[in-house]
Every structure is written in C-alpha cells, then in structure tokens.
Amino acid sequence: MEFSKIATDMNTKIENDEQMTVDIELDDGKIVTCAIIIVLTVNAKDYIVLLPLDKNGQNNDGNVWFYEFIYKGDDKEPELGYIYDDAEYEAVAEAFNLYLDDVEFDELIELPEEDSESL
C-alpha cells in the first residue's frame, strides 16, 4: 500500500482488514518494515505510530515508534520527522496510551448497535 494514502486516514483508527506497512531506513542504513498503527493529532501536529516487524512480519517486544507525520499535499510523499523534545514525545505517548485504553474498552464492552432498540 502506498504510504501517501495514510494521510486520508488521519485521526482515524486504521483497520486491520489489510495491514498497512512502511519501510523505514535507520541511521545505520538498515531497513525496517513497520506496521502502521494510527496517525494521531496532538497539539495541532500529526504523529504516526509504527510497530517495527521482524523478517517474519512479527513483533515480539511490543515496542512502538513515534514520528511526526508531515503531510505536504496529495501530490507529494509524506515525510517522517524525529521528535526531539521530551515534552512533545510524552504528549504523543500519552495520546497513544489513551487510544489503547479506548480500543481495550471497546473490546471489553459490547455496545448496542445504533439500529437496535435498547430496553
């Protein structure tokens, strides 16, 4: 899947019907394939949460990577930026933790469908 299509899904949960991935080149030249978890907006900036995968497409340690998601328009590839500021990084981590709490809550509590009548 093309990386630029992520921009259309900002602020929404990326569904796992089709796992979207992106290849990241590290400073040492190593390429790591990452699953895209979600794009979050924190303090009017967009951030992407990536789950690094091993050569078998798995992640066994649960670590995620946060990057600034820089969208420059439909005709240009988005860019990833490092988060250098500790307070900014903590704000993104907290937003991701809240997202995880919401996902867990939704999985634990089966909410009635909108079309069904409640008693």
Order of alpha helices (4+ residues) and beta strands (2+ residues): beta-beta-beta-beta-beta-alpha
